[in-house]
Amino acid sequence: MARIDLQSHSLHSDGALPAAAVVAAAATAGVELLALSDHDTVGGIDEALEAAREHSIDLLTATEISAVDADYEDLHVLGYGIDHHDPLLLERLADARADRGRRAGRMIALLRELGFAIDETPLDARRAQGKPIGRPHLAVAVLAHPDNAARLASEGHTDVSSLIPAYLIPGAPAYSGRTRPTVAEAIEWIHAAGGLAVWAHPFWDIKDDGAVVEAIDRYRAGGLDGVECFYVTHDERQTRLLSRRCEELGLITTASSDYHGPEHRLFSRFLAYELYGLEPRLGALGPNRFR
């Protein structure tokens, strides 16, 4: 089958590389169909499209919208094939980033209450550029401040991947949730911009099998087009469960390794997901040769 990787991130959200460098890395890794899916922004897509032409790789226009749903405070909905110049989409994503910014401010305040010093210089630079601020950026702001060095060493936090679970996930002492959009709203935004809506990495955010299946059914009733079944942290049981339910519901299934950069602890290599003898069903996504 075609070598696809339909989630990756650049400096426009929480990735380590410029958008063009993400595309170049994907091409070098042998990816044939790529999506640049920065969080709540489409700022890198034009650069990525130009790089894709240079490297002879197919690129899906995409974004990854952070959303809320009842008790679930941070679910992600991927929008593929969107018109990334659509004025309404740009307005909606700007509002989502503003909400993300307010959330970041709440978490900064909580981190300070916990006794951490925060280096806001890189955060201010992102704000000035209109780029979103996510939990990885907050973690870096803590890790980079020398006043935190002794405490971080004593707690064993040496990188973003250890600090975020300790302080910045639901239930952790410095976590603050988003307020909007809902999953239903994210799906509507994507459809209004001409795209298809896919729930990203379900088992990253919800651990219970039954709760995941119930959510797929509910989101499908609300217009969801597909699920990211093949993902770098999904095991075989999870992958088969997702693929089977999507087949029953007629949903497309996608695959990604969620590339964030060459040094990331979990998401540093393209095509890192497992298929377990199955194949993604892309349906209307991408050129005919990828269907």
HUNOR-V164795 format. One record per backbone hydrogen bond with DSSP energy under -0.5 kcal/mol. CO is the residue of the C=O (numbers start at 0). NH is the residue of the N-H. If there is no record, write none. Layout:
CO/NH + CO/NH
This chain:
1/3 + 2/31 + 2/32 + 4/34 + 6/258 + 7/36 + 9/12 + 9/14 + 11/131 + 16/10 + 17/21 + 18/22 + 19/23 + 20/24 + 21/25 + 22/26 + 23/27 + 24/28 + 25/30 + 26/29 + 31/57 + 32/4 + 33/59 + 34/36 + 35/61 + 37/40 + 37/63 + 41/44 + 43/47 + 44/48 + 45/49 + 46/50 + 47/51 + 48/52 + 49/53 + 50/54 + 51/55 + 51/56 + 52/55 + 57/33 + 59/35 + 60/80 + 60/81 + 62/64 + 62/78 + 63/39 + 63/65 + 64/76 + 66/74 + 67/182 + 68/71 + 70/72 + 71/68 + 72/177 + 74/66 + 75/77 + 75/199 + 76/64 + 77/79 + 77/197 + 78/62 + 79/195 + 81/83 + 82/85 + 85/89 + 86/90 + 87/91 + 88/92 + 89/93 + 90/94 + 91/95 + 92/96 + 93/97 + 94/98 + 95/99 + 96/100 + 97/101 + 98/102 + 99/103 + 100/104 + 101/105 + 102/106 + 103/107 + 104/108 + 105/109 + 106/110 + 107/111 + 108/112 + 109/113 + 110/115 + 111/114 + 117/119 + 119/123 + 120/124 + 121/125 + 122/126 + 123/127 + 124/128 + 125/130 + 126/129 + 131/133 + 133/136 + 133/137 + 134/138 + 135/139 + 136/140 + 137/141 + 138/142 + 139/143 + 140/118 + 141/144 + 143/145 + 144/147 + 145/148 + 147/151 + 148/152 + 149/153 + 150/154 + 151/155 + 151/156 + 155/157 + 158/161 + 158/162 + 159/163 + 161/165 + 162/166 + 163/167 + 165/172 + 166/173 + 168/171 + 171/174 + 180/67 + 181/185 + 182/186 + 183/187 + 184/188 + 185/189 + 186/190 + 187/191 + 188/192 + 189/194 + 190/193 + 192/82 + 195/79 + 196/224 + 196/225 + 197/77 + 198/227 + 200/203 + 200/204 + 201/204 + 201/205 + 207/211 + 208/212 + 209/213 + 210/214 + 211/215 + 212/216 + 213/217 + 214/218 + 215/219 + 216/220 + 217/221 + 218/223 + 219/222 + 224/251 + 225/198 + 226/228 + 226/253 + 228/230 + 229/255 + 230/233 + 234/238 + 235/239 + 236/240 + 237/241 + 238/242 + 239/243 + 240/244 + 241/245 + 242/246 + 243/247 + 244/248 + 245/249 + 245/250 + 246/249 + 251/226 + 252/280 + 253/228 + 253/229 + 254/5 + 255/231 + 258/8 + 259/15 + 260/263 + 266/259 + 266/260 + 268/271 + 274/277 + 279/281 + 280/252 + 281/284 + 286/289 + 287/290
